[in-house]
Amino acid sequence: MAYAVIRVRGTTGVHRDIAHTMELMGLFRVNTCAIVSEDAVSKGMLNKAKDYVTWGEVDEATLAEMIRARGRAVGDTPLCDDCAREKTGFENVEAIAKAVASGECRLRDIEGMKPVFRLHPPVKGYEGIKRPYSSGGALGYRGGAINDLIARML
C-alpha cells in the first residue's frame, strides 16, 4: 500500500525540522503530491508534518489517472504510454501505477520519471487549512477520501 501526501500549507512560519521533513518527502511547494510507502519511517515523517500536509491510501485507478494527467518525465515532458515505455522501462502507465500502489517499487526509484506531481488547487477549495480532517478541515490523515481530493485537483 502507498500513501499520497499533498502539501496544503505554505512555507511561512514552518519550524526547521518540519520543513526538512517535507523536503525529504519532496514537498517543496503547496499543492504538490508525493507518493510514499507505508512503513514506520514514512509514518513518522507524516506524523511530524501532520499540521502542513494531508495524506491517505491512494488506489491504482487514481494513481494511473494522476500519472497520465500530471506525471512528468525528465525534461518536463508529459508521461504517456509511449514515453513510459521508452523512458521508464514499464509497459504503460497502468503498470507503473500498479507497481507503485502495491509497494513493489517507489516513484523515486524509477529512472526517467519525476517523483513529485504538481497539482492544481482543488475545485471548490480546501475545507480549511488550519484544522484536521477529522474536525472538518483539510489537514492530517483522511484515508480513502484522498482519492476524491486528488480527483478535484486534476
N, CA, C and O atoms as a GROMACS GRO file, in nm:
protein
  616
    1MET      N    1   0.084  -0.118   0.000
    1MET     CA    2   0.000   0.000   0.000
    1MET      C    3   0.089   0.124   0.000
    1MET      O    4   0.198   0.123   0.056
    2ALA      N    5   0.040   0.228  -0.062
    2ALA     CA    6   0.115   0.352  -0.070
    2ALA      C    7   0.024   0.468  -0.028
    2ALA      O    8  -0.097   0.463  -0.045
    3TYR      N    9   0.086   0.570   0.027
    3TYR     CA   10   0.016   0.691   0.068
    3TYR      C   11   0.041   0.801  -0.034
    3TYR      O   12   0.154   0.816  -0.083
    4ALA      N   13  -0.063   0.879  -0.066
    4ALA     CA   14  -0.047   1.002  -0.141
    4ALA      C   15  -0.044   1.114  -0.040
    4ALA      O   16  -0.136   1.128   0.041
    5VAL      N   17   0.062   1.196  -0.043
    5VAL     CA   18   0.081   1.305   0.052
    5VAL      C   19   0.075   1.436  -0.027
    5VAL      O   20   0.149   1.454  -0.124
    6ILE      N   21  -0.013   1.527   0.016
    6ILE     CA   22  -0.029   1.655  -0.051
    6ILE      C   23   0.002   1.766   0.047
    6ILE      O   24  -0.052   1.769   0.158
    7ARG      N   25   0.088   1.858   0.005
    7ARG     CA   26   0.118   1.972   0.091
    7ARG      C   27   0.007   2.074   0.078
    7ARG      O   28  -0.028   2.116  -0.033
    8VAL      N   29  -0.049   2.115   0.192
    8VAL     CA   30  -0.164   2.205   0.194
    8VAL      C   31  -0.124   2.346   0.234
    8VAL      O   32  -0.176   2.443   0.179
    9ARG      N   33  -0.032   2.359   0.327
    9ARG     CA   34   0.007   2.491   0.378
    9ARG      C   35   0.142   2.532   0.324
    9ARG      O   36   0.222   2.448   0.284
   10GLY      N   37   0.169   2.662   0.324
   10GLY     CA   38   0.290   2.719   0.267
   10GLY      C   39   0.411   2.711   0.358
   10GLY      O   40   0.416   2.631   0.451
   11THR      N   41   0.509   2.796   0.329
   11THR     CA   42   0.639   2.788   0.396
   11THR      C   43   0.655   2.886   0.510
   11THR      O   44   0.750   2.874   0.587
   12THR      N   45   0.567   2.982   0.524
   12THR     CA   46   0.582   3.085   0.625
   12THR      C   47   0.560   3.028   0.765
   12THR      O   48   0.457   2.966   0.792
   13GLY      N   49   0.656   3.050   0.853
   13GLY     CA   50   0.643   3.010   0.992
   13GLY      C   51   0.660   2.862   1.019
   13GLY      O   52   0.626   2.816   1.128
   14VAL      N   53   0.713   2.786   0.925
   14VAL     CA   54   0.732   2.642   0.944
   14VAL      C   55   0.861   2.619   1.021
   14VAL      O   56   0.965   2.676   0.987
   15HIS      N   57   0.854   2.537   1.124
   15HIS     CA   58   0.973   2.505   1.202
   15HIS      C   59   1.074   2.432   1.114
   15HIS      O   60   1.036   2.360   1.021
   16ARG      N   61   1.201   2.450   1.142
   16ARG     CA   62   1.309   2.397   1.059
   16ARG      C   63   1.301   2.245   1.045
   16ARG      O   64   1.325   2.192   0.937
   17ASP      N   65   1.269   2.173   1.153
   17ASP     CA   66   1.262   2.027   1.147
   17ASP      C   67   1.149   1.980   1.056
   17ASP      O   68   1.164   1.885   0.980
   18ILE      N   69   1.036   2.047   1.066
   18ILE     CA   70   0.921   2.010   0.984
   18ILE      C   71   0.948   2.043   0.838
   18ILE      O   72   0.911   1.966   0.749
   19ALA      N   73   1.011   2.157   0.812
   19ALA     CA   74   1.046   2.194   0.674
   19ALA      C   75   1.142   2.092   0.613
   19ALA      O   76   1.130   2.057   0.496
   20HIS      N   77   1.237   2.046   0.693
   20HIS     CA   78   1.333   1.946   0.645
   20HIS      C   79   1.262   1.814   0.616
   20HIS      O   80   1.294   1.748   0.517
   21THR      N   81   1.168   1.776   0.699
   21THR     CA   82   1.092   1.653   0.677
   21THR      C   83   1.013   1.660   0.548
   21THR      O   84   1.009   1.563   0.472
   22MET      N   85   0.950   1.774   0.521
   22MET     CA   86   0.874   1.788   0.397
   22MET      C   87   0.966   1.792   0.275
   22MET      O   88   0.929   1.744   0.168
   23GLU      N   89   1.086   1.848   0.291
   23GLU     CA   90   1.182   1.845   0.181
   23GLU      C   91   1.227   1.703   0.152
   23GLU      O   92   1.248   1.668   0.035
   24LEU      N   93   1.243   1.621   0.254
   24LEU     CA   94   1.282   1.482   0.233
   24LEU      C   95   1.174   1.405   0.156
   24LEU      O   96   1.205   1.314   0.079
   25MET      N   97   1.049   1.443   0.176
   25MET     CA   98   0.940   1.380   0.101
   25MET      C   99   0.927   1.440  -0.038
   25MET      O  100   0.859   1.382  -0.123
   26GLY      N  101   0.991   1.555  -0.065
   26GLY     CA  102   0.985   1.618  -0.195
   26GLY      C  103   0.876   1.722  -0.206
   26GLY      O  104   0.842   1.765  -0.316
   27LEU      N  105   0.819   1.763  -0.094
   27LEU     CA  106   0.708   1.859  -0.094
   27LEU      C  107   0.762   1.999  -0.067
   27LEU      O  108   0.763   2.045   0.047
   28PHE      N  109   0.807   2.066  -0.173
   28PHE     CA  110   0.866   2.198  -0.160
   28PHE      C  111   0.762   2.309  -0.170
   28PHE      O  112   0.784   2.418  -0.116
   29ARG      N  113   0.651   2.285  -0.238
   29ARG     CA  114   0.551   2.388  -0.264
   29ARG      C  115   0.412   2.339  -0.226
   29ARG      O  116   0.389   2.219  -0.206
   30VAL      N  117   0.320   2.433  -0.216
   30VAL     CA  118   0.180   2.400  -0.190
   30VAL      C  119   0.123   2.329  -0.313
   30VAL      O  120   0.163   2.359  -0.425
   31ASN      N  121   0.031   2.236  -0.292
   31ASN     CA  122  -0.038   2.160  -0.396
   31ASN      C  123   0.054   2.066  -0.472
   31ASN      O  124   0.025   2.032  -0.587
   32THR      N  125   0.162   2.023  -0.411
   32THR     CA  126   0.243   1.917  -0.469
   32THR      C  127   0.210   1.786  -0.399
   32THR      O  128   0.176   1.785  -0.281
   33CYS      N  129   0.219   1.678  -0.473
   33CYS     CA  130   0.183   1.547  -0.422
   33CYS      C  131   0.300   1.452  -0.439
   33CYS      O  132   0.363   1.448  -0.545
   34ALA      N  133   0.330   1.377  -0.334
   34ALA     CA  134   0.432   1.274  -0.338
   34ALA      C  135   0.369   1.142  -0.297
   34ALA      O  136   0.275   1.140  -0.217
   35ILE      N  137   0.419   1.033  -0.349
   35ILE     CA  138   0.372   0.901  -0.313
   35ILE      C  139   0.479   0.838  -0.225
   35ILE      O  140   0.593   0.820  -0.269
   36VAL      N  141   0.443   0.803  -0.102
   36VAL     CA  142   0.537   0.741  -0.009
   36VAL      C  143   0.486   0.603   0.028
   36VAL      O  144   0.366   0.576   0.024
   37SER      N  145   0.579   0.516   0.064
   37SER     CA  146   0.542   0.380   0.102
   37SER      C  147   0.488   0.377   0.244
   37SER      O  148   0.508   0.470   0.322
   38GLU      N  149   0.421   0.269   0.276
   38GLU     CA  150   0.362   0.254   0.408
   38GLU      C  151   0.460   0.176   0.496
   38GLU      O  152   0.455   0.053   0.500
   39ASP      N  153   0.547   0.248   0.565
   39ASP     CA  154   0.641   0.187   0.658
   39ASP      C  155   0.657   0.277   0.779
   39ASP      O  156   0.601   0.387   0.783
   40ALA      N  157   0.733   0.233   0.877
   40ALA     CA  158   0.746   0.307   1.003
   40ALA      C  159   0.811   0.444   0.983
   40ALA      O  160   0.772   0.541   1.047
   41VAL      N  161   0.910   0.451   0.895
   41VAL     CA  162   0.979   0.577   0.871
   41VAL      C  163   0.884   0.680   0.809
   41VAL      O  164   0.880   0.795   0.852
   42SER      N  165   0.810   0.637   0.708
   42SER     CA  166   0.716   0.729   0.642
   42SER      C  167   0.606   0.773   0.737
   42SER      O  168   0.566   0.890   0.736
   43LYS      N  169   0.556   0.681   0.819
   43LYS     CA  170   0.452   0.718   0.915
   43LYS      C  171   0.504   0.819   1.016
   43LYS      O  172   0.431   0.910   1.056
   44GLY      N  173   0.629   0.805   1.058
   44GLY     CA  174   0.688   0.903   1.149
   44GLY      C  175   0.702   1.039   1.084
   44GLY      O  176   0.676   1.141   1.148
   45MET      N  177   0.742   1.041   0.956
   45MET     CA  178   0.753   1.168   0.884
   45MET      C  179   0.617   1.234   0.866
   45MET      O  180   0.604   1.355   0.879
   46LEU      N  181   0.515   1.153   0.836
   46LEU     CA  182   0.381   1.207   0.819
   46LEU      C  183   0.326   1.261   0.951
   46LEU      O  184   0.260   1.365   0.953
   47ASN      N  185   0.355   1.192   1.059
   47ASN     CA  186   0.310   1.238   1.190
   47ASN      C  187   0.377   1.370   1.227
   47ASN      O  188   0.315   1.454   1.292
   48LYS      N  189   0.501   1.387   1.187
   48LYS     CA  190   0.573   1.511   1.218
   48LYS      C  191   0.518   1.628   1.137
   48LYS      O  192   0.510   1.740   1.188
   49ALA      N  193   0.479   1.603   1.013
   49ALA     CA  194   0.433   1.711   0.924
   49ALA      C  195   0.281   1.718   0.916
   49ALA      O  196   0.228   1.780   0.823
   50LYS      N  197   0.210   1.657   1.009
   50LYS     CA  198   0.064   1.645   1.001
   50LYS      C  199  -0.010   1.778   1.000
   50LYS      O  200  -0.124   1.784   0.955
   51ASP      N  201   0.053   1.885   1.049
   51ASP     CA  202  -0.012   2.015   1.051
   51ASP      C  203   0.007   2.094   0.922
   51ASP      O  204  -0.039   2.207   0.912
   52TYR      N  205   0.074   2.036   0.824
   52TYR     CA  206   0.100   2.105   0.696
   52TYR      C  207   0.062   2.022   0.575
   52TYR      O  208   0.058   2.075   0.464
   53VAL      N  209   0.034   1.892   0.593
   53VAL     CA  210   0.004   1.804   0.481
   53VAL      C  211  -0.124   1.726   0.509
   53VAL      O  212  -0.172   1.720   0.622
   54THR      N  213  -0.177   1.666   0.405
   54THR     CA  214  -0.285   1.570   0.417
   54THR      C  215  -0.244   1.444   0.340
   54THR      O  216  -0.174   1.453   0.240
   55TRP      N  217  -0.288   1.328   0.388
   55TRP     CA  218  -0.248   1.203   0.324
   55TRP      C  219  -0.355   1.096   0.342
   55TRP      O  220  -0.443   1.107   0.427
   56GLY      N  221  -0.343   0.993   0.259
   56GLY     CA  222  -0.434   0.879   0.265
   56GLY      C  223  -0.389   0.773   0.166
   56GLY      O  224  -0.296   0.794   0.089
   57GLU      N  225  -0.458   0.658   0.170
   57GLU     CA  226  -0.424   0.547   0.081
   57GLU      C  227  -0.476   0.575  -0.060
   57GLU      O  228  -0.595   0.598  -0.080
   58VAL      N  229  -0.385   0.574  -0.155
   58VAL     CA  230  -0.422   0.600  -0.294
   58VAL      C  231  -0.446   0.467  -0.364
   58VAL      O  232  -0.375   0.369  -0.340
   59ASP      N  233  -0.549   0.462  -0.451
   59ASP     CA  234  -0.575   0.339  -0.524
   59ASP      C  235  -0.512   0.347  -0.664
   59ASP      O  236  -0.468   0.453  -0.708
   60GLU      N  237  -0.509   0.232  -0.731
   60GLU     CA  238  -0.440   0.223  -0.861
   60GLU      C  239  -0.503   0.312  -0.967
   60GLU      O  240  -0.432   0.376  -1.044
   61ALA      N  241  -0.635   0.317  -0.972
   61ALA     CA  242  -0.702   0.395  -1.076
   61ALA      C  243  -0.671   0.544  -1.061
   61ALA      O  244  -0.644   0.612  -1.160
   62THR      N  245  -0.676   0.594  -0.940
   62THR     CA  246  -0.646   0.736  -0.916
   62THR      C  247  -0.500   0.765  -0.947
   62THR      O  248  -0.468   0.869  -1.005
   63LEU      N  249  -0.412   0.674  -0.907
   63LEU     CA  250  -0.269   0.693  -0.933
   63LEU      C  251  -0.240   0.693  -1.082
   63LEU      O  252  -0.160   0.773  -1.129
   64ALA      N  253  -0.303   0.603  -1.157
   64ALA     CA  254  -0.283   0.599  -1.303
   64ALA      C  255  -0.336   0.727  -1.368
   64ALA      O  256  -0.273   0.781  -1.459
   65GLU      N  257  -0.450   0.776  -1.320
   65GLU     CA  258  -0.507   0.900  -1.375
   65GLU      C  259  -0.416   1.019  -1.343
   65GLU      O  260  -0.399   1.108  -1.426
   66MET      N  261  -0.358   1.020  -1.222
   66MET     CA  262  -0.269   1.129  -1.184
   66MET      C  263  -0.139   1.124  -1.265
   66MET      O  264  -0.086   1.228  -1.304
   67ILE      N  265  -0.088   1.005  -1.291
   67ILE     CA  266   0.034   0.993  -1.372
   67ILE      C  267   0.008   1.041  -1.514
   67ILE      O  268   0.091   1.111  -1.573
   68ARG      N  269  -0.108   1.004  -1.570
   68ARG     CA  270  -0.142   1.048  -1.707
   68ARG      C  271  -0.159   1.199  -1.715
   68ARG      O  272  -0.111   1.262  -1.809
   69ALA      N  273  -0.228   1.258  -1.616
   69ALA     CA  274  -0.261   1.400  -1.623
   69ALA      C  275  -0.144   1.488  -1.582
   69ALA      O  276  -0.117   1.589  -1.648
   70ARG      N  277  -0.073   1.453  -1.475
   70ARG     CA  278   0.026   1.543  -1.418
   70ARG      C  279   0.165   1.482  -1.406
   70ARG      O  280   0.256   1.549  -1.358
   71GLY      N  281   0.184   1.356  -1.448
   71GLY     CA  282   0.315   1.293  -1.441
   71GLY      C  283   0.409   1.352  -1.545
   71GLY      O  284   0.369   1.382  -1.657
   72ARG      N  285   0.533   1.368  -1.507
   72ARG     CA  286   0.632   1.426  -1.597
   72ARG      C  287   0.755   1.338  -1.602
   72ARG      O  288   0.799   1.281  -1.502
   73ALA      N  289   0.811   1.328  -1.723
   73ALA     CA  290   0.938   1.260  -1.741
   73ALA      C  291   1.049   1.363  -1.723
   73ALA      O  292   1.022   1.483  -1.719
   74VAL      N  293   1.171   1.317  -1.713
   74VAL     CA  294   1.284   1.408  -1.703
   74VAL      C  295   1.288   1.491  -1.831
   74VAL      O  296   1.278   1.437  -1.941
   75GLY      N  297   1.302   1.620  -1.816
   75GLY     CA  298   1.293   1.713  -1.928
   75GLY      C  299   1.158   1.780  -1.934
   75GLY      O  300   1.129   1.856  -2.026
   76ASP      N  301   1.072   1.751  -1.833
   76ASP     CA  302   0.940   1.810  -1.817
   76ASP      C  303   0.848   1.780  -1.935
   76ASP      O  304   0.769   1.866  -1.975
   77THR      N  305   0.859   1.661  -1.990
   77THR     CA  306   0.767   1.618  -2.095
   77THR      C  307   0.656   1.535  -2.032
   77THR      O  308   0.682   1.461  -1.937
   78PRO      N  309   0.534   1.546  -2.082
   78PRO     CA  310   0.424   1.467  -2.026
   78PRO      C  311   0.451   1.317  -2.040
   78PRO      O  312   0.518   1.274  -2.134
   79LEU      N  313   0.398   1.240  -1.948
   79LEU     CA  314   0.424   1.096  -1.945
   79LEU      C  315   0.304   1.022  -2.003
   79LEU      O  316   0.202   1.006  -1.936
   80CYS      N  317   0.315   0.977  -2.128
   80CYS     CA  318   0.211   0.898  -2.191
   80CYS      C  319   0.259   0.753  -2.196
   80CYS      O  320   0.366   0.722  -2.144
   81ASP      N  321   0.181   0.664  -2.257
   81ASP     CA  322   0.219   0.523  -2.263
   81ASP      C  323   0.349   0.502  -2.340
   81ASP      O  324   0.434   0.423  -2.298
   82ASP      N  325   0.365   0.573  -2.453
   82ASP     CA  326   0.487   0.558  -2.532
   82ASP      C  327   0.609   0.609  -2.455
   82ASP      O  328   0.715   0.547  -2.456
   83CYS      N  329   0.593   0.724  -2.389
   83CYS     CA  330   0.703   0.780  -2.310
   83CYS      C  331   0.737   0.690  -2.192
   83CYS      O  332   0.854   0.673  -2.157
   84ALA      N  333   0.634   0.631  -2.132
   84ALA     CA  334   0.658   0.540  -2.019
   84ALA      C  335   0.739   0.419  -2.064
   84ALA      O  336   0.827   0.373  -1.992
   85ARG      N  337   0.708   0.369  -2.182
   85ARG     CA  338   0.780   0.253  -2.234
   85ARG      C  339   0.925   0.289  -2.266
   85ARG      O  340   1.016   0.211  -2.238
   86GLU      N  341   0.947   0.408  -2.325
   86GLU     CA  342   1.082   0.449  -2.365
   86GLU      C  343   1.169   0.490  -2.247
   86GLU      O  344   1.285   0.451  -2.238
   87LYS      N  345   1.113   0.571  -2.155
   87LYS     CA  346   1.195   0.634  -2.054
   87LYS      C  347   1.200   0.562  -1.920
   87LYS      O  348   1.297   0.576  -1.846
   88THR      N  349   1.096   0.485  -1.887
   88THR     CA  350   1.094   0.423  -1.755
   88THR      C  351   1.115   0.273  -1.757
   88THR      O  352   1.153   0.215  -1.654
   89GLY      N  353   1.092   0.209  -1.869
   89GLY     CA  354   1.110   0.064  -1.875
   89GLY      C  355   0.983  -0.013  -1.844
   89GLY      O  356   0.982  -0.136  -1.858
   90PHE      N  357   0.876   0.053  -1.802
   90PHE     CA  358   0.749  -0.014  -1.778
   90PHE      C  359   0.670  -0.018  -1.908
   90PHE      O  360   0.694   0.062  -1.999
   91GLU      N  361   0.575  -0.111  -1.916
   91GLU     CA  362   0.499  -0.128  -2.039
   91GLU      C  363   0.407  -0.010  -2.067
   91GLU      O  364   0.399   0.038  -2.180
   92ASN      N  365   0.337   0.038  -1.963
   92ASN     CA  366   0.248   0.151  -1.979
   92ASN      C  367   0.227   0.219  -1.844
   92ASN      O  368   0.289   0.180  -1.744
   93VAL      N  369   0.141   0.319  -1.840
   93VAL     CA  370   0.116   0.396  -1.718
   93VAL      C  371   0.049   0.309  -1.612
   93VAL      O  372   0.079   0.322  -1.493
   94GLU      N  373  -0.043   0.221  -1.654
   94GLU     CA  374  -0.111   0.134  -1.558
   94GLU      C  375  -0.013   0.041  -1.488
   94GLU      O  376  -0.031   0.010  -1.370
   95ALA      N  377   0.090  -0.004  -1.558
   95ALA     CA  378   0.191  -0.090  -1.496
   95ALA      C  379   0.270  -0.014  -1.390
   95ALA      O  380   0.304  -0.070  -1.285
   96ILE      N  381   0.300   0.113  -1.417
   96ILE     CA  382   0.368   0.196  -1.318
   96ILE      C  383   0.280   0.213  -1.195
   96ILE      O  384   0.326   0.198  -1.082
   97ALA      N  385   0.152   0.246  -1.218
   97ALA     CA  386   0.059   0.268  -1.107
   97ALA      C  387   0.041   0.142  -1.023
   97ALA      O  388   0.034   0.149  -0.901
   98LYS      N  389   0.033   0.027  -1.088
   98LYS     CA  390   0.016  -0.099  -1.016
   98LYS      C  391   0.138  -0.130  -0.931
   98LYS      O  392   0.125  -0.173  -0.816
   99ALA      N  393   0.256  -0.109  -0.986
   99ALA     CA  394   0.380  -0.138  -0.913
   99ALA      C  395   0.397  -0.044  -0.794
   99ALA      O  396   0.441  -0.087  -0.687
  100VAL      N  397   0.364   0.082  -0.811
  100VAL     CA  398   0.380   0.180  -0.703
  100VAL      C  399   0.274   0.159  -0.595
  100VAL      O  400   0.305   0.165  -0.476
  101ALA      N  401   0.149   0.135  -0.635
  101ALA     CA  402   0.041   0.119  -0.538
  101ALA      C  403   0.058  -0.008  -0.455
  101ALA      O  404   0.020  -0.011  -0.338
  102SER      N  405   0.113  -0.113  -0.515
  102SER     CA  406   0.131  -0.238  -0.441
  102SER      C  407   0.257  -0.237  -0.356
  102SER      O  408   0.275  -0.324  -0.271
  103GLY      N  409   0.346  -0.141  -0.378
  103GLY     CA  410   0.467  -0.131  -0.298
  103GLY      C  411   0.586  -0.203  -0.356
  103GLY      O  412   0.688  -0.217  -0.288
  104GLU      N  413   0.577  -0.249  -0.480
  104GLU     CA  414   0.689  -0.319  -0.544
  104GLU      C  415   0.805  -0.224  -0.572
  104GLU      O  416   0.921  -0.263  -0.562
  105CYS      N  417   0.774  -0.100  -0.606
  105CYS     CA  418   0.879   0.000  -0.631
  105CYS      C  419   0.828   0.136  -0.587
  105CYS      O  420   0.710   0.153  -0.557
  106ARG      N  421   0.919   0.231  -0.583
  106ARG     CA  422   0.884   0.369  -0.548
  106ARG      C  423   0.904   0.456  -0.671
  106ARG      O  424   0.982   0.423  -0.760
  107LEU      N  425   0.832   0.568  -0.676
  107LEU     CA  426   0.848   0.660  -0.788
  107LEU      C  427   0.990   0.714  -0.795
  107LEU      O  428   1.042   0.742  -0.903
  108ARG      N  429   1.052   0.730  -0.679
  108ARG     CA  430   1.188   0.783  -0.674
  108ARG      C  431   1.289   0.686  -0.738
  108ARG      O  432   1.394   0.729  -0.786
  109ASP      N  433   1.256   0.557  -0.740
  109ASP     CA  434   1.347   0.457  -0.796
  109ASP      C  435   1.333   0.441  -0.947
  109ASP      O  436   1.418   0.379  -1.010
  110ILE      N  437   1.227   0.495  -1.006
  110ILE     CA  438   1.205   0.481  -1.150
  110ILE      C  439   1.285   0.589  -1.221
  110ILE      O  440   1.255   0.708  -1.208
  111GLU      N  441   1.384   0.548  -1.296
  111GLU     CA  442   1.465   0.645  -1.369
  111GLU      C  443   1.385   0.700  -1.486
  111GLU      O  444   1.312   0.627  -1.553
  112GLY      N  445   1.399   0.828  -1.510
  112GLY     CA  446   1.331   0.892  -1.621
  112GLY      C  447   1.197   0.952  -1.583
  112GLY      O  448   1.130   1.009  -1.669
  113MET      N  449   1.156   0.941  -1.456
  113MET     CA  450   1.028   0.995  -1.412
  113MET      C  451   1.047   1.082  -1.289
  113MET      O  452   1.120   1.044  -1.197
  114LYS      N  453   0.982   1.198  -1.286
  114LYS     CA  454   0.991   1.285  -1.169
  114LYS      C  455   0.905   1.228  -1.057
  114LYS      O  456   0.794   1.182  -1.084
  115PRO      N  457   0.953   1.230  -0.932
  115PRO     CA  458   0.880   1.164  -0.823
  115PRO      C  459   0.770   1.248  -0.760
  115PRO      O  460   0.699   1.198  -0.672
  116VAL      N  461   0.752   1.373  -0.802
  116VAL     CA  462   0.654   1.461  -0.741
  116VAL      C  463   0.558   1.511  -0.848
  116VAL      O  464   0.599   1.538  -0.961
  117PHE      N  465   0.430   1.522  -0.812
  117PHE     CA  466   0.328   1.571  -0.903
  117PHE      C  467   0.289   1.713  -0.863
  117PHE      O  468   0.261   1.738  -0.746
  118ARG      N  469   0.288   1.805  -0.960
  118ARG     CA  470   0.243   1.942  -0.934
  118ARG      C  471   0.095   1.948  -0.972
  118ARG      O  472   0.060   1.942  -1.090
  119LEU      N  473   0.010   1.960  -0.872
  119LEU     CA  474  -0.134   1.957  -0.894
  119LEU      C  475  -0.192   2.098  -0.894
  119LEU      O  476  -0.130   2.193  -0.846
  120HIS      N  477  -0.314   2.109  -0.947
  120HIS     CA  478  -0.388   2.234  -0.942
  120HIS      C  479  -0.449   2.247  -0.802
  120HIS      O  480  -0.461   2.147  -0.731
  121PRO      N  481  -0.488   2.368  -0.761
  121PRO     CA  482  -0.566   2.380  -0.638
  121PRO      C  483  -0.698   2.307  -0.654
  121PRO      O  484  -0.750   2.298  -0.765
  122PRO      N  485  -0.754   2.253  -0.545
  122PRO     CA  486  -0.877   2.175  -0.559
  122PRO      C  487  -0.996   2.261  -0.600
  122PRO      O  488  -1.009   2.376  -0.559
  123VAL      N  489  -1.084   2.203  -0.681
  123VAL     CA  490  -1.207   2.268  -0.719
  123VAL      C  491  -1.290   2.288  -0.592
  123VAL      O  492  -1.304   2.196  -0.512
  124LYS      N  493  -1.344   2.407  -0.573
  124LYS     CA  494  -1.419   2.449  -0.455
  124LYS      C  495  -1.332   2.459  -0.330
  124LYS      O  496  -1.384   2.470  -0.219
  125GLY      N  497  -1.201   2.456  -0.346
  125GLY     CA  498  -1.107   2.485  -0.238
  125GLY      C  499  -1.093   2.377  -0.134
  125GLY      O  500  -1.162   2.274  -0.138
  126TYR      N  501  -1.002   2.402  -0.040
  126TYR     CA  502  -0.984   2.314   0.074
  126TYR      C  503  -1.093   2.341   0.176
  126TYR      O  504  -1.158   2.446   0.173
  127GLU      N  505  -1.113   2.246   0.265
  127GLU     CA  506  -1.217   2.260   0.367
  127GLU      C  507  -1.175   2.360   0.475
  127GLU      O  508  -1.260   2.419   0.541
  128GLY      N  509  -1.048   2.380   0.493
  128GLY     CA  510  -0.994   2.470   0.594
  128GLY      C  511  -0.853   2.426   0.624
  128GLY      O  512  -0.833   2.311   0.665
  129ILE      N  513  -0.754   2.512   0.606
  129ILE     CA  514  -0.615   2.467   0.613
  129ILE      C  515  -0.554   2.480   0.752
  129ILE      O  516  -0.433   2.466   0.768
  130LYS      N  517  -0.637   2.506   0.853
  130LYS     CA  518  -0.584   2.516   0.989
  130LYS      C  519  -0.646   2.413   1.082
  130LYS      O  520  -0.613   2.411   1.201
  131ARG      N  521  -0.734   2.328   1.032
  131ARG     CA  522  -0.798   2.227   1.115
  131ARG      C  523  -0.773   2.089   1.058
  131ARG      O  524  -0.755   2.074   0.937
  132PRO      N  525  -0.772   1.986   1.144
  132PRO     CA  526  -0.755   1.849   1.094
  132PRO      C  527  -0.879   1.801   1.018
  132PRO      O  528  -0.988   1.857   1.034
  133TYR      N  529  -0.861   1.699   0.938
  133TYR     CA  530  -0.970   1.645   0.857
  133TYR      C  531  -1.082   1.592   0.945
  133TYR      O  532  -1.199   1.601   0.908
  134SER      N  533  -1.048   1.536   1.060
  134SER     CA  534  -1.149   1.480   1.149
  134SER      C  535  -1.240   1.588   1.207
  134SER      O  536  -1.351   1.558   1.251
  135SER      N  537  -1.195   1.714   1.208
  135SER     CA  538  -1.276   1.825   1.260
  135SER      C  539  -1.332   1.911   1.148
  135SER      O  540  -1.374   2.025   1.174
  136GLY      N  541  -1.335   1.861   1.026
  136GLY     CA  542  -1.391   1.936   0.915
  136GLY      C  543  -1.291   2.017   0.836
  136GLY      O  544  -1.330   2.094   0.750
  137GLY      N  545  -1.162   2.001   0.863
  137GLY     CA  546  -1.059   2.074   0.791
  137GLY      C  547  -0.997   1.991   0.680
  137GLY      O  548  -1.059   1.897   0.629
  138ALA      N  549  -0.874   2.025   0.643
  138ALA     CA  550  -0.808   1.958   0.533
  138ALA      C  551  -0.679   1.889   0.574
  138ALA      O  552  -0.619   1.822   0.490
  139LEU      N  553  -0.633   1.903   0.696
  139LEU     CA  554  -0.501   1.854   0.736
  139LEU      C  555  -0.509   1.713   0.794
  139LEU      O  556  -0.613   1.670   0.842
  140GLY      N  557  -0.395   1.643   0.787
  140GLY     CA  558  -0.383   1.513   0.852
  140GLY      C  559  -0.434   1.398   0.767
  140GLY      O  560  -0.453   1.410   0.646
  141TYR      N  561  -0.456   1.285   0.835
  141TYR     CA  562  -0.494   1.160   0.769
  141TYR      C  563  -0.640   1.166   0.726
  141TYR      O  564  -0.728   1.203   0.804
  142ARG      N  565  -0.666   1.127   0.600
  142ARG     CA  566  -0.803   1.126   0.551
  142ARG      C  567  -0.842   0.994   0.486
  142ARG      O  568  -0.952   0.984   0.431
  143GLY      N  569  -0.756   0.894   0.490
  143GLY     CA  570  -0.792   0.761   0.440
  143GLY      C  571  -0.819   0.759   0.291
  143GLY      O  572  -0.744   0.818   0.213
  144GLY      N  573  -0.925   0.691   0.251
  144GLY     CA  574  -0.960   0.679   0.110
  144GLY      C  575  -1.015   0.806   0.049
  144GLY      O  576  -1.027   0.814  -0.074
  145ALA      N  577  -1.048   0.905   0.131
  145ALA     CA  578  -1.101   1.031   0.079
  145ALA      C  579  -0.993   1.111   0.005
  145ALA      O  580  -1.024   1.211  -0.059
  146ILE      N  581  -0.867   1.068   0.014
  146ILE     CA  582  -0.760   1.136  -0.060
  146ILE      C  583  -0.784   1.122  -0.211
  146ILE      O  584  -0.745   1.209  -0.288
  147ASN      N  585  -0.847   1.012  -0.252
  147ASN     CA  586  -0.874   0.990  -0.394
  147ASN      C  587  -0.971   1.095  -0.447
  147ASN      O  588  -0.957   1.141  -0.561
  148ASP      N  589  -1.070   1.133  -0.366
  148ASP     CA  590  -1.164   1.238  -0.407
  148ASP      C  591  -1.094   1.373  -0.417
  148ASP      O  592  -1.120   1.450  -0.510
  149LEU      N  593  -1.004   1.402  -0.322
  149LEU     CA  594  -0.930   1.528  -0.326
  149LEU      C  595  -0.840   1.533  -0.451
  149LEU      O  596  -0.833   1.636  -0.518
  150ILE      N  597  -0.773   1.424  -0.481
  150ILE     CA  598  -0.685   1.421  -0.599
  150ILE      C  599  -0.768   1.441  -0.726
  150ILE      O  600  -0.725   1.511  -0.817
  151ALA      N  601  -0.886   1.380  -0.732
  151ALA     CA  602  -0.972   1.398  -0.849
  151ALA      C  603  -1.014   1.544  -0.865
  151ALA      O  604  -1.025   1.594  -0.978
  152ARG      N  605  -1.036   1.614  -0.753
  152ARG     CA  606  -1.069   1.756  -0.760
  152ARG      C  607  -0.950   1.840  -0.800
  152ARG      O  608  -0.968   1.952  -0.848
  153MET      N  609  -0.828   1.790  -0.781
  153MET     CA  610  -0.707   1.867  -0.811
  153MET      C  611  -0.652   1.839  -0.951
  153MET      O  612  -0.562   1.910  -0.996
  154LEU      N  613  -0.703   1.740  -1.019
  154LEU     CA  614  -0.655   1.712  -1.155
  154LEU      C  615  -0.731   1.800  -1.250
  154LEU      O  616  -0.708   1.795  -1.371
   0.00000   0.00000   0.00000
